[in-house]
Amino acid sequence: MSTYHRFKKNNLLSWFKIFLPQEKLRYYPPQFILRNPLVSSVEKAFKNGFEVAVLFFQVSNFRDLTEKVGTAGIHNLTSLLKKEFQLSASGILHEENILIIHDYHSEGITVFLKVDPKKLYLSEIDIKSFRIIEDLMQRLSIICPAVEVQLNSGYMFMDKRHYSLEEAINKAQEQAVAMAEKKIQSEFNHLLYTMTQIINSKDIRLLAQPIFDVATREIKAYEVLTRGPAGTEMENPLRLFSVARQTGLLYDLEIIVLEKTLQQISLNGSSQNVFINFTPMTVGNPRFLKEMKNLLGIYSYVLPSQIVIEITERDSIEGIDHLLSNIRELRKMGLRIAVDDTGAGYASFHTINELMPDIIKIDRSVIHNIDNSPVKESMLKGLLLIAKETGSIVVAEGIESEKEAMVLSKNKVELAQGYYYARPAKIEKVKVSS
């Protein structure tokens, strides 16, 4: 190797700081991304069926800190911040899910995170981002109590279809920064405008995944799944709902899903039960009951008893003032309540105890490879006992093999859904059932 090339290599390596001895997480300097490792990591994640989320953590008072501690002080503070951030992030996000941590610019840190779309709910990213900030603030308050660092966070899922990976990485990163900064101009304004247009035009598409009777293999119900405008960056439901959540339009989006579902049931003339997903914040919104009554009045063909309000168990129900009272009124109207993702979230038993659901949906994390796991089968039996005590029907989610289905049958699980039985189809194809 020539002296020149040795100089270039040493100079390049001097930019990098390896946070962990295992070299699983790498830190990259401001405005500099080693494209091959990052692109390769993202590409591998996509090939393995994962989505990639870009999380940005911004030091919102960076300029004030610079004035307070000076140029040398801010350099030392930034180095300390990055070191402590890695410790917080690797524990809360789990090291094996982090692809890369690097500087986007001097005022923040970006995390590329692989996520399983079958297991992730957006509230988890919000919760984990908050926990990282909280943990980091505690660490910094001990190490440098005289300096108060203020942090914001934003995130975006990569759109992998219409760009090269390099372009997709840059675009998602810029959008995550915009979400953290909530800036009026540029990307945040563009995303807010795009989401508003989708809401105003009701430009979403619905799919329906059948729910089967395990014993008879008859279709007993459908779960409605949402997609954004076809061929756009919002077609991916993770991007669609993440932008809606961060721009304050999640309630409006979920009401449109409800409206279009009732409309389509009327057009199909179907009498099947339909599960519709809602966040606790939407169900607990003071406007929700009025919206539901109005829409059921418009689409009078649809019986309230056909509708199952599916509340994700991974979202906290704490502190939502009208949630329980709204659920009582919905039941009086004839609707039923399901708790989704049981066994995967933060407070399964508390949620079930509070809501006393008519239906308990068991998360795929419990079902996956249950035929090879006595522990998971024991968990299933325990959840079945809870369902019996509460008088709830059980639906098992995410069945992908005959062996998994056999375990459900052996344990007398009533209903199930998953690719083993049927993939989602356009809701327009839902058949009329007597």
N, C-alpha and C positions, 0 to 999 in steps of 0.2 A: 504494500500500500504506500502511495506517495505521501510526502510530507503534507502536501495540500489537502489530500483526501482525509488524512488523519486529523488535520486541523478542523476540516468541515464536520467530521463525525464527532469529535470531542466537543466542538462548539454546539452542535445540535443536542447532544446528550446532556450538556450542561443546562439546557432549558427544562429538562424533565426532573420531576421529583417523584420517586416511588413511595407512595404512602404506606403500603403494606409489604412485608418481606416476601409474601407469596406472589407479589406482582400481579394481583388480580385487578386492582384498581390503579389507574394511572391518572396523574394530574398534568394538565396541559396549560401552558402559559397564555396570557391574554392575547386574543385575536389570532391564535395559532392552533390549528387542529391538525394532528398527524392523520391525514385522510385515510390511509390504508387500514390502520387498526380500527378506527371508528366505523368506517364503511363496512369493513369485514364483520365487525361485531353486530352491527345492525342487520346486515344481510343474513347472517347466520340465525339471528333471532327470528326474522321473518320466515326463513325456510323451515324453522322448527315450530311454526304455528303461533308464535308470539306476536303481540303488538309492541310498539316502542313508544313510550311516553318521554317527553322532554320536560323536565322540571327545572325552573329557574328561580333562584333565591337571590333577591336584590337587597343590597344594603341601601335603604332609602335615605338615610342621613349621611351618606358618604362624604358629601362636600362639607357639611358641618363638622364631621370628624376630622377631616383634613385640616380645616382652619384651627381646630382645637389642639391637635397633637402635632401638626407640622408634617412635612414631607417624609422625614425619616421615621417619625412615629406612625404615620399611616402605613408605611411599608411594613413595619414590624407587626402592626395590628392586622393587616391583611394576611400576612403569613400565618399568624396565630389563628385567625378566623378560619382559614382553609384547613389547617391541621385539625382543629376542633370540629369543624363541619364534617370532615371525613369520618371521624369517630361517631358522631351523632347519626349521620346518614347510613353508614354501613350496618349499624345495629338496628335501626328502625325500618329501613327499606330491605334489609337482608343482603349481605354481600353478593350472594350468588345471582341476585336479580339486577345488580348494577353493572351496566356495560362499561361506562366511562364517566368520570367526573372531570370537568375542566372549567377554566375561566371562559366566560363569554366576553366579558370585558372587566375592567378593574373594579366595577361596582357590584359584581355578583358572581355566582357560581352556578353552573349548569350540570344536571345529572341526566344521563341517558339510562332509562330504566326499561327492562323487558317485562311485559305483563301478560298474563294468561287471560285472554278476553272472556273465557268461560267462568273465571273465578273473580274477576275484578269488578268492583263497583266504584263509581267516581268518588263517592263519599270517602272511600279508603284513601285516595290520593289527598283529598282535603285534610283528612284526619292525620295522615302520616306527615304531610308537609307541616301542619301545625305542631305536631310532636317534635319534629326535627328542630323547628325554630325555638320551641319551648326548651328543649334539651340543650341546644346550643347557647341560648341566653343564660341558662343556669351555669353552664361551664364557664362562660365569659365573665359572669358576675363574680365568680370565685377567683379567677385568674387576674382579671383587671377590673375591679369594682368601680373605679373612677370613670370608666368609659361606658356609655350606654349605646349599644348598637341596635338599630332598628331594622327589622327584616320584613320583606314582603315576599310572596311566592306566587307563581303562576305555572300553568302546565299546558301542554298541547300534545296530542297524538299525531304521529307522523302519517302523512298521506303517501302511501307507497306505490300508487298506481300511475300517476300522471307526470312524475318527475324522475330524473336520475336520483340515485340515493343521495348524492352530494347536495343536489338542489332541495330534496325533501328534508334533509337534515337542517340545512340553513333556514328553510321556510318555517319548519316547526320551532326552531330555536328562536327566530324573530317573533313568532306568535306567542311563545311562552313568555318572552320578555315583555311583550305588549300587555299580556294579561297581568303580569306582576306589577307593571308600572301603571296600569289602567290609564294610559295616556289617551288624550282626546283624539290626537291625530294618528296617522300611520296605521299600523296593523290592527290595533284594538278597535279603532273606528271602522276599519274594513270588516272585521269579524262581527262587530255589533250590527253593522248595516246588513251583512249577509244573513245573520240570524233573524233580524227583523223582517227581511224580505221573505224568508222561509215561513215565519209566523204569519205574516200578513196574507201570503198567497196559499197558506196551508199546504206547502209543497213537500209533503212527506209520503212515503209508501209504507204499506203494512204487509207483513207476512204473518202466516198462522202456522204454528206447530201443533199437531194433534197430540192429545193426551188420551192414552189408551187404558181400558180395563185390562189389568194384568192377566186375569183368568180367562176372559173370553176374547181378547184382542179386538174388541169393539172400540170405536172412537167415542169417547164420552164428553170431550171438551176440546177447546183450542186455546193456546196462549198466543197473544198478539205480540209480534216483534216489530220494531220500528227501523226504517231506513230513511236517510235523507234523500235529497234530489239525486236522481240517477246521473252518474257520470261526473259528479262534482266531488270536491274535497269533503263535503259534509255527508256523503252517502254512508260512510262508516259510522255506525251508531255511537261508537266511543267518542269520535270527534264531534259529532252532532250534539250529544248530551253534555260533553265537557264544555263546549262553547256556550250552550244554553245556560248551564250552571254558572259559569264565570261571568256571563253578561247579564245575569239576573232575569233570564227569560225561560227558566226551567218550568215554572208553573204553566206559562202560556203554551209551551210545547206539549206538556203532558195533557192539557185540556184539549188540544187539537187531536192528539192521539185518541182520546176518548170520543170526541165528536166523529172522527172519521171511522172509528170502529163501529159505533152505533149506526152510522149511515150505511156502512157496508153490510152489516147484519140485516138491516132492513131490505137492502137491494137483493141480497142472497135469499131472503126468506128463510133464514136458518133459525132453528130453535135450539141449537147446541149451546151449551154453557161456554162462556168466553172469559178467559183470564186476562186482565189488563194490569200492567205494572204501573205503580205509582210510588213516589218517594213519600215518606212520612210528612215532609214539609208541605207537599201538595194536598194530601188528605186532610192535614190539620189546618189548611188555609181557611179563613172565615168565609171566603167566596165559594168554596168547593161544593157545599151542599146545594146552593142556589144554582150553580152551573150544572150539577148533576140533574136536578129536578127539571130545569129548562130543557136540557137535551133529551131526557127521557120523555118529556112532553112532546117535543118535536118528532122524535122517532118512536112513536107510540106502539109500533109493531113489536119493539124489543121489550120483553118482560124484565123487570128488575131482578127477578130470580135467576135470569140467565147470566147476569154479570157478577164476576168475582173480582173484587178489588185486591190485587196482589201487592202487598207491602213488603219491600225488601227489608230483611232482618239485619242487614249489614249497616243500614242507616240507623242512627240513634233515635229513639222516640222521646228522649228526655227533653223537657222544656218546651214541648209543642202544645200550646195552651188548648187548642180546640180539637186535638186529635181524637181523644177518647169520646168526647161528646159527639163529634161528627160521625164516628164509627157507630155509636148507638143509634143515631138518626138514620144512617145508611141501612142498618139492619131493620129498622122499623119500616123502611121503604121496600124491603125485600131483598136487598143485595147481600152477598156473602163476602166474608173477609178471609184472605189467605195470608199466611206469613211465609215469605220466600226465603230461600238460602239457609234454612234451619240446619245448624251444625257447622256453619262456616264463619259466623260473625262473632260479635263481641258480647252479646247478652241474650243468647237464645232463650233460656228459660224465663228470664225477666220479661222479654217481649211477649212470649206465649202467655205468661201469667197475666200480663196487663191487658192484652188484646183478646185473649180467649178465642183464637181463630176458629172458623168453621173448617178450614183446610190448612194443613201443615205441609209445606213443600220441602223435601229433604235435599240438601245441596249435593251437587255432583262430587264434591270433595269427599263425601261419605261413601258414595256409590262406586266411584272409580276403583276398579280392581278389587271390589268387595269379595269376589269369589276366592281371592288369595289372601284375605286378611281377616282372621278371626276377630281382631280388635274392632275393625269397621263393622263387621256383622253384629258384634255386641252393641256398638253404638246405635246401629239401626234398630235393634230390639228395644233398646232403651227409649229411643224416640217413638217407637210404636206404642210402648207403654204410656208415655206421656200423652200421646194422641188419644189413647183409649180413655185416660182420666179426664181429658178436656172435651171428649166427644167429637174429636176432629177427624176428618178424612185425611189420609196420607197420600201424597203424590211424590214419587221418586223422580228426580231430574237427572238428565245426562246419561241415560243408559246407552252404551255403545256396543255391547256384546251379548251373545246368547247366555254366557255363563253368568254375567251380572243379572240378567233377567231371571235366570233360574233361582238365584238367591232371593230375589224379590218374591217370586212365586212360592218358594219354600216358607218364607216368613209371612205369607198372606198379605203382602202390600197390595192395596186396592188399585191404585192408578199409577201410571208411569209415562214418561216422555223421554225422547232421545233419538239419536240417529239410528239406533238399532230398530226402532219401530217406524220412524218416518222423519224425513227432513222437512224443514219449513217450506211452505209453498205460498204463492200469492193468495191473499185473503179472499180475492174474488172467486177462487176455486173451491172455497168451503161449500160443501154440499148441504142441501136441505135435509133435515132429519126430523122425523116425527117424534 
